[in-house]
């Protein structure tokens, strides 16, 4: 029997994977592990208040324990971990996706405020979540209705000039309710760009579901990576719930959690290494799990996309110095003109 995964074609249903697909599933986990390892390594030197989260993420899935044809591992369940985020997104998609599709008349909604610069994100995110809480109360008390669907928080960063763009994604039932979200959001943030908000009818179900069941923040955005920016995003999101089922989609309390599904944490069957007792350790230089005897678990090359991402992360030190020099130059230039940018 092979590892089970959720299929977008049959949301909420499980299917068995053949040997090739089981190995590919582990290759994807290996790629996520490689990204997490590289990102966390560059966060250690920041003296961040959530350094312990980064250390736990760094060691997440460091070892795979094989007993017979089953493999278990340890999961950190941290928001900064690419491995756990992949699993969490897939589990929530399988858990809530089917119920969302049953609603019908679905709309994608994006709510955002103005971009903010480094040092401003924490207060901005707190303000956005507080505004969302006030909106929920207003919808219930004033409009005597509720929002059915699902909500996620995402934040991107594209350099000093652009800054951070924190925003909420919703997939909700009803055009009236979708427009109401935008209306109440603009009341909370009158200076927000009306064009920055978006309401779009769902026509491509798979694409729309993937839009809301995704990462809090990708380490790399359009070829750009910054450890200090990623750290600021993680600190700002630390005390907040980044995903939330809404209205009738809210399930039982044990389904209303950011924690990983217990099913994912159970022993997974592996069918390409036979029956044996083995401990596989991840070796970052090889991008593979290795037995004490030096045998590779996967013995395949890392995919080109992941290799390119790792190169971008490795260039961080040089790029960050260039950006800081640019920031200082702009600061002194505008200070001389009586204008301060930040």
C-alpha positions as CSV (number, residue, x, y, z in Angstrom):
1,X,0.0,0.0,0.0
2,X,1.3,3.4,-0.9
3,X,1.1,6.9,0.7
4,X,-2.3,8.6,0.4
5,X,-2.7,12.1,-0.9
6,X,-5.7,14.4,-1.7
7,X,-6.7,14.8,-5.3
8,X,-8.1,18.1,-6.6
9,X,-10.4,16.2,-8.9
10,X,-12.0,14.4,-6.0
11,X,-11.7,16.9,-3.1
12,X,-11.8,15.2,0.3
13,X,-11.3,11.7,-1.2
14,X,-8.1,9.7,-0.8
15,X,-6.5,7.6,-3.5
16,X,-3.6,5.2,-3.5
17,X,-0.4,6.1,-5.2
18,X,1.7,3.7,-7.3
19,X,5.4,3.2,-6.7
20,X,6.5,6.0,-9.0
21,X,4.1,8.5,-7.5
22,X,5.0,7.5,-4.0
23,X,8.6,8.3,-4.8
24,X,7.7,11.6,-6.4
25,X,5.8,12.5,-3.3
26,X,9.0,12.0,-1.3
27,X,10.9,14.0,-3.8
28,X,8.5,16.9,-3.3
29,X,9.0,16.6,0.5
30,X,12.8,16.5,-0.1
31,X,12.6,19.7,-2.1
32,X,10.6,21.5,0.6
33,X,13.1,20.3,3.2
34,X,16.0,21.7,1.1
35,X,14.3,25.1,0.9
36,X,13.5,25.1,4.6
37,X,17.0,24.2,5.5
38,X,18.5,27.0,3.4
39,X,16.0,29.6,4.5
40,X,16.3,28.8,8.3
41,X,20.1,28.8,8.1
42,X,20.1,32.5,7.0
43,X,17.6,33.4,9.7
44,X,19.7,32.2,12.6
45,X,22.0,35.2,12.5
46,X,19.2,37.8,12.9
47,X,18.8,37.4,16.7
48,X,15.0,37.1,16.1
49,X,12.5,36.8,19.0
50,X,11.2,33.6,17.2
51,X,14.6,32.0,16.7
52,X,13.4,28.9,18.4
53,X,10.8,28.4,15.7
54,X,13.5,28.7,13.1
55,X,15.6,26.1,14.9
56,X,12.7,23.7,15.1
57,X,11.9,24.2,11.4
58,X,15.6,23.6,10.5
59,X,15.4,20.2,12.1
60,X,11.9,19.3,10.8
61,X,12.0,16.0,9.0
62,X,15.7,15.8,9.6
63,X,15.4,12.0,10.1
64,X,13.1,9.4,8.5
65,X,12.5,6.3,10.5
66,X,11.7,3.2,8.5
67,X,10.3,0.1,10.1
68,X,9.3,-2.6,7.5
69,X,7.6,-0.7,4.7
70,X,6.5,2.2,6.9
71,X,8.2,5.6,7.5
72,X,7.6,8.1,10.3
73,X,9.2,11.5,11.0
74,X,9.0,14.4,13.3
75,X,7.1,17.6,12.3
76,X,7.8,21.0,13.7
77,X,4.3,22.5,12.7
78,X,5.8,26.0,12.5
79,X,4.5,28.6,10.1
80,X,8.0,29.3,8.8
81,X,8.4,25.7,7.7
82,X,7.9,24.9,4.0
83,X,7.5,21.2,4.7
84,X,4.7,21.6,7.2
85,X,3.0,24.4,5.2
86,X,2.8,22.0,2.2
87,X,1.1,19.4,4.4
88,X,-1.1,21.9,6.1
89,X,-2.4,23.3,2.8
90,X,-3.1,19.9,1.4
91,X,-4.9,18.7,4.6
92,X,-7.1,21.8,4.8
93,X,-7.9,21.5,1.1
94,X,-9.0,17.9,1.6
95,X,-10.9,18.8,4.8
96,X,-12.8,21.9,3.6
97,X,-12.6,21.9,-0.2
98,X,-15.5,19.6,-0.8
99,X,-17.8,21.6,1.6
100,X,-16.8,24.8,-0.1
101,X,-17.7,23.5,-3.5
102,X,-21.1,22.4,-2.3
103,X,-22.0,26.0,-1.4
104,X,-22.3,27.2,-5.1
105,X,-22.1,30.8,-6.4
106,X,-18.5,31.2,-5.2
107,X,-16.5,34.4,-5.3
108,X,-12.8,35.2,-4.7
109,X,-12.2,38.3,-2.6
110,X,-8.9,40.0,-1.9
111,X,-8.7,42.7,0.7
112,X,-5.6,44.8,1.2
113,X,-4.4,48.2,2.5
114,X,-1.4,50.3,1.5
115,X,2.0,48.7,1.3
116,X,4.2,49.2,4.3
117,X,8.0,49.3,4.7
118,X,10.3,47.4,7.1
119,X,9.6,48.1,10.7
120,X,5.9,48.8,10.0
121,X,4.5,45.4,9.3
122,X,3.8,44.2,12.9
123,X,1.4,47.1,13.7
124,X,-0.2,46.9,10.2
125,X,-1.0,43.2,10.5
126,X,-2.4,43.7,14.0
127,X,-4.6,46.5,12.7
128,X,-5.8,44.4,9.8
129,X,-6.9,41.5,12.0
130,X,-8.6,43.9,14.5
131,X,-10.5,45.4,11.5
132,X,-11.5,42.0,10.4
133,X,-12.9,41.2,13.9
134,X,-15.0,44.5,13.8
135,X,-16.3,43.6,10.4
136,X,-17.5,40.2,11.5
137,X,-19.4,41.7,14.4
138,X,-20.9,44.3,12.0
139,X,-22.0,41.7,9.5
140,X,-23.7,39.7,12.1
141,X,-25.4,42.5,14.1
142,X,-26.2,45.1,11.4
143,X,-26.7,43.0,8.3
144,X,-28.1,39.9,10.0
145,X,-26.1,37.5,7.8
146,X,-22.9,35.6,7.9
147,X,-20.1,34.9,5.5
148,X,-19.7,31.2,4.4
149,X,-16.4,30.2,3.0
150,X,-12.8,30.3,3.8
151,X,-10.2,33.0,4.6
152,X,-6.4,33.0,4.5
153,X,-3.7,35.6,5.2
154,X,-0.7,36.2,2.9
155,X,2.1,38.7,2.8
156,X,4.6,39.3,0.0
157,X,7.8,41.4,-0.1
158,X,9.5,42.7,-3.2
159,X,12.3,45.0,-2.1
160,X,12.7,48.3,-0.3
161,X,10.8,50.4,-2.8
162,X,7.7,48.2,-3.0
163,X,7.8,47.0,0.7
164,X,5.3,44.5,2.2
165,X,1.9,43.8,0.9
166,X,-0.2,42.0,3.6
167,X,-3.6,40.9,2.4
168,X,-6.5,38.6,3.0
169,X,-7.9,36.1,0.5
170,X,-11.5,34.8,0.8
171,X,-13.5,32.3,-1.2
172,X,-17.1,33.1,-0.2
173,X,-20.7,32.2,-1.1
174,X,-22.7,35.0,-2.8
175,X,-21.9,38.1,-4.8
176,X,-23.7,40.3,-2.2
177,X,-21.6,38.9,0.6
178,X,-18.4,39.3,-1.4
179,X,-19.1,43.0,-2.1
180,X,-20.1,43.5,1.5
181,X,-16.7,42.4,2.6
182,X,-15.1,45.1,0.3
183,X,-17.5,47.8,1.4
184,X,-16.9,47.2,5.1
185,X,-13.1,46.9,4.6
186,X,-12.9,50.3,2.9
187,X,-14.8,51.8,5.8
188,X,-12.1,50.4,8.1
189,X,-9.4,51.7,5.8
190,X,-10.7,54.8,3.9
191,X,-7.2,55.5,2.4
192,X,-6.9,52.1,0.9
193,X,-6.8,51.9,-2.9
194,X,-10.2,50.8,-4.1
195,X,-8.5,49.2,-7.1
196,X,-6.4,47.1,-4.8
197,X,-9.5,45.2,-3.6
198,X,-10.8,42.5,-5.9
199,X,-14.0,40.5,-6.3
200,X,-14.0,37.8,-8.9
201,X,-16.6,35.1,-9.7
202,X,-15.1,31.6,-9.4
203,X,-14.9,30.0,-12.9
204,X,-11.9,27.8,-12.5
205,X,-12.5,25.8,-9.4
206,X,-9.1,24.3,-9.0
207,X,-7.2,27.6,-9.5
208,X,-9.6,29.4,-7.1
209,X,-9.2,26.8,-4.3
210,X,-5.4,26.8,-4.7
211,X,-5.5,30.6,-4.4
212,X,-6.8,30.4,-0.8
213,X,-5.2,27.1,0.3
214,X,-1.6,28.3,0.0
215,X,1.4,29.6,2.0
216,X,1.4,32.5,4.5
217,X,4.5,33.7,2.7
218,X,6.8,32.2,0.1
219,X,10.5,32.6,1.0
220,X,11.1,33.7,-2.6
221,X,8.7,36.1,-4.5
222,X,9.4,36.6,-8.2
223,X,13.1,35.9,-7.8
224,X,13.6,38.0,-4.7
225,X,14.6,36.7,-1.2
226,X,15.3,38.7,2.0
227,X,15.9,37.0,5.3
228,X,15.2,40.1,7.3
229,X,11.9,40.6,5.4
230,X,10.8,37.0,5.9
231,X,11.6,37.2,9.6
232,X,9.5,40.3,9.9
233,X,6.6,38.5,8.2
234,X,6.8,35.5,10.5
235,X,7.0,37.8,13.6
236,X,3.9,39.8,12.5
237,X,1.9,36.6,11.8
238,X,3.1,34.7,14.9
239,X,0.1,35.4,17.2
240,X,-2.5,35.3,14.4
241,X,-4.4,32.6,12.7
242,X,-3.5,32.6,9.1
243,X,-6.4,30.3,7.9
244,X,-10.0,30.2,8.9
245,X,-13.1,28.4,7.8
246,X,-16.1,30.7,7.9
247,X,-19.8,30.4,8.6
248,X,-21.3,26.9,7.8
249,X,-17.8,25.7,6.7
250,X,-16.6,25.8,10.3
251,X,-16.4,22.2,11.4
252,X,-15.8,20.6,14.7
253,X,-13.2,22.1,17.0
254,X,-10.7,19.5,16.1
255,X,-11.0,20.5,12.5
256,X,-10.7,24.2,13.3
257,X,-6.9,24.2,13.8
258,X,-3.8,25.2,12.1
259,X,-2.1,22.1,13.4
260,X,-1.3,19.2,11.1
261,X,-3.8,16.4,10.6
262,X,-3.0,13.3,12.7
263,X,-3.3,11.2,9.5
264,X,-0.3,13.0,8.0
265,X,1.7,12.3,11.2
266,X,1.0,8.5,11.1
267,X,3.4,6.1,9.6
268,X,3.4,6.3,5.8
269,X,4.0,3.3,3.6
270,X,6.9,3.3,1.3
271,X,7.2,0.9,-1.6
272,X,10.6,1.6,-3.2
273,X,13.0,0.5,-0.5
274,X,11.6,-2.9,0.5
275,X,11.0,-4.1,4.1
276,X,13.8,-3.1,6.4
277,X,14.6,-1.2,9.6
278,X,16.6,1.9,8.8
279,X,17.2,5.5,9.9
280,X,17.6,8.0,7.0
281,X,19.3,11.3,7.7
282,X,18.9,14.4,5.5
283,X,22.3,15.6,4.1
284,X,21.9,19.1,2.6
285,X,25.0,18.8,0.5
286,X,23.5,15.8,-1.3
287,X,19.9,17.0,-1.2
288,X,18.9,13.5,-0.1
289,X,18.3,11.2,2.8
290,X,21.2,8.9,3.6
291,X,21.5,5.6,5.5
292,X,24.4,5.0,8.0
293,X,25.9,2.8,5.2
294,X,25.8,5.7,2.7
295,X,22.8,4.5,0.7
296,X,20.6,7.3,-0.8
297,X,16.9,7.1,-0.2
298,X,15.9,8.7,-3.4
299,X,19.1,8.8,-5.5
300,X,17.6,11.3,-7.9
301,X,18.5,14.9,-8.8
302,X,16.8,17.8,-7.2
303,X,14.4,19.5,-9.7
304,X,15.6,22.6,-11.6
305,X,13.0,24.9,-10.0
306,X,14.2,24.1,-6.5
307,X,17.9,24.4,-7.5
308,X,17.2,27.9,-8.9
309,X,15.4,28.9,-5.6
310,X,18.4,27.7,-3.6
311,X,20.7,29.8,-5.7
312,X,18.6,32.8,-5.1
313,X,18.7,32.2,-1.3
314,X,22.4,31.7,-1.4
315,X,22.9,35.1,-3.1
316,X,21.0,36.7,-0.3
317,X,24.1,38.1,1.5
318,X,25.3,40.0,-1.5
319,X,21.9,41.2,-2.5
320,X,21.0,42.3,1.0
321,X,24.2,44.4,1.2
322,X,23.4,46.1,-2.1
323,X,19.9,46.9,-0.9
324,X,21.1,48.3,2.4
325,X,23.6,50.5,0.6
326,X,20.8,51.7,-1.7
327,X,18.6,52.4,1.3
328,X,21.3,54.5,3.0
329,X,22.0,56.4,-0.2
330,X,18.3,57.2,-0.7
331,X,18.0,58.3,3.0
332,X,20.8,60.7,2.9
333,X,19.8,62.1,-0.5
334,X,16.3,62.9,0.6
335,X,17.3,64.1,4.0
336,X,19.4,66.8,2.3
337,X,16.3,67.9,0.5
338,X,14.2,67.9,3.6
339,X,12.3,64.7,2.6
340,X,12.5,61.5,4.6
341,X,11.2,58.4,3.0
342,X,10.9,56.3,6.1
